[in-house]
Amino acid sequence: MIKTALIHIQKQIPKGVTLIAVSKTKPIELLEEAYQAGQRIFGENKALEVADKFNQLPKDIEWHFIGHLQTNKVKYIAPFITLIHSVDSFKILNKINTEAVKNNRIISILLQFHIAEETSKFGFSLVSANEMLSTTDFLKLENIHIIGIMGMATFTSDSDKVKLEFKKLKSIFDSLKANHFEGDSAFKEISMGMSGDFQIAISEGSTMVRVGSSIFGAR
Ligand SMILES: *Cc1c(COP(=O)(O)O)cnc(C)c1O
């Protein structure tokens, strides 16, 4: 029962932390069930899949993109996406801006940081993000709005390790806030925490948790 699972998760999430129900790979019927139970924010990681689900489901749903995004796929999500969590290069940011202009929208995004041990995970380092945020090419992008950062911890049962990685992400957020977004009250989101580690993430300052399998079952 998705409703029971949702209620169980919601009980563990304090006010002020947003629950993103990660519905990637799951059929429309399961999303409808979560919708009936009151969930309005869904996370997906494939452009065509989220566009298809957007078309089929009620329009008061907020769609968040959480996967690695290729430049040639941005056009499919730019008309409707609420937040892109996974911006990991200037190239993709520039493309999102171009598509946002075409759609006459300002698209909110998070910068993704590489905090895990695994080399396969995408993302900026603090150095590379600082560099990008200081370029004139970046400052010219008028249709994107950076409202925070995102990261994924190493997939491990070692909770001390996970905790350290989330602390690192929080310190990256604090540093960027001080150096680039000091007067910007919209820059406030730290998207960290999944089914296996969202309690730790919340204790380390997460404002958005992305929970999939604990709500919809294993993929
Ligand atoms: C799949 C995914 C999640 C959700 O993972 P679960 O372990 O199923 O909760 C969260 N974030 C990202 C980036 C994902 O790709």
The ligand as a Gaussian input file, in Angstrom:
#p B3LYP/6-31G(d) Opt

LIG

0 1
 C       16.686000       6.753000      -7.663000
 C       17.138000       7.984000      -6.987000
 C       16.679000       8.343000      -5.713000
 C       15.740000       7.472000      -4.876000
 O       16.401000       6.324000      -4.458000
 P       15.735000       5.296000      -3.408000
 O       16.905000       4.582000      -2.842000
 O       14.834000       4.422000      -4.208000
 O       14.998000       6.105000      -2.401000
 C       17.107000       9.538000      -5.178000
 N       17.948000      10.339000      -5.833000
 C       18.407000      10.046000      -7.058000
 C       19.331000      10.982000      -7.727000
 C       18.040000       8.849000      -7.668000
 O       18.516000       8.559000      -8.883000

